[in-house]
Amino acid sequence: MEPRTPWQALVRSRYPRSSWPWRSAGYLAGGAVVGALACAVLVVLGLFSLVLVGLPLLLLSGLVLGRVERLRLRLVDLDPAPDPHRVPTAPGLAAWLRTRAGEQATWRELAYALLLATVLWPLDLLVLAVGVGLPAALLSAPFQLAVDGREAKVVKAYLVTSYPQAFGAALVGAVLLVALAYPLGAVAGARAALARALLTPRETERQGAIGEVIASRARLVDAFEAERRRIERDLHDGAQQRLVALTMTLGLARLDAPPGGPLAEQLAKAHAEAGQVLTELRELIHGIHPQVLADYGLGPALADAADRSAVPVDTDVDALPRLPASVESAGYFAGCEALANIGKHSGARRARITARHTGGALRLDVEDDGHGGADPARGSGLTGLADRIAVLDGTLTIMSPPGGPTLLRVEIPCPALSASSASSSPRTASSSARD
């Protein structure tokens, strides 16, 4: 395994020949430059802060420096350094400032900026001068002597008057360059570890971010279901009623038209076509969110889907309690998708649906005696179904060896609704469908 940090590289025998000493030197050199600039900027902003003008800019400087340091960290730490800041809950500069001012990461970045501007960059410069500057000065002794012609003062202390002395100093410099590469890498590793500790998310912040993701996924599911019900209501109250009126008008026109004529034939065709479109629209509305699911729950809805299946289906769903609407909807469409795949692809003679709520989770099994070989990678329906279930922290498992049988299993963690919640839920759903 390749080393990811200078500390990991230090224990390798080929460390002096690797790129890590030069990475470490570059990281410390960059720290000296950035730190000196940060020192100048913070001094100016500190003076402005005396009249409260520079306080927002002082806070902003920590954010900017934190981003720069996370980018520089890639020189000596190959693991990602994620941004610790949250996305503001509302647009606009004011919401952004409120969010940033309330985060611990913002104040850690400001503390790191102060530490870099006062302590770290002089230390980086000192380590760089000893670890690279001293060996480089000794290595340059022959060149200094050649330029002067008579003598050269190496490191402002060692007088060289002959080429044997100069090459001896260069040899000492080469040895020191290799020897000092180890403490140089150790210091760079320590600096990188400090930067990572202060500038990347902590465990509590990661857990908070995960909680936000879970909450946003729940809101997404609720919004998806609300939009589905709105579409169902619009189709039911709008397009379906207009089609019913059109069908009745065409029927009355057929009665008024002379029998046996071309007009009567055209009206009959239009009447039949309108009736077929109305039937298809009713099936579409039923598929979006069947009323039996809203009124009676997942068990009766699955039983109804089994009755309409092209393949005979045995059901064992009577013991299901009422569950959250999003879970019932996901379970229903999982069962419908499985039954549709059985009818289209499996060649099965019989299928079975079993649904239970045990251990705080819904478990839905759909089995068939077909030829097997179902592969989610080849079917967008199963892939989309798995994504829909994953939003609810559920899992979709398919066991389908060649030759069959096939088992599709859905598991979604969820609580069972209380009796009062279960009794009020159908009325709410029914009233929303009528509104």
Secondary structure as UniProt FT lines:
FT   HELIX           6..10
FT   TURN            13..14
FT   HELIX           15..17
FT   HELIX           20..49
FT   TURN            50..52
FT   HELIX           55..72
FT   HELIX           73..75
FT   HELIX           93..101
FT   HELIX           104..115
FT   HELIX           116..120
FT   HELIX           121..128
FT   HELIX           129..133
FT   HELIX           134..139
FT   HELIX           141..148
FT   STRAND          152..154
FT   TURN            155..157
FT   STRAND          158..160
FT   HELIX           163..179
FT   HELIX           181..199
FT   HELIX           203..234
FT   HELIX           235..239
FT   HELIX           240..256
FT   TURN            259..260
FT   HELIX           262..288
FT   HELIX           291..296
FT   HELIX           298..307
FT   STRAND          313..316
FT   TURN            318..319
FT   HELIX           325..341
FT   HELIX           342..346
FT   STRAND          351..358
FT   TURN            359..360
FT   STRAND          361..368
FT   HELIX           376..378
FT   HELIX           380..391
FT   TURN            392..393
FT   STRAND          395..399
FT   TURN            402..403
FT   STRAND          406..413
FT   HELIX           419..434
//
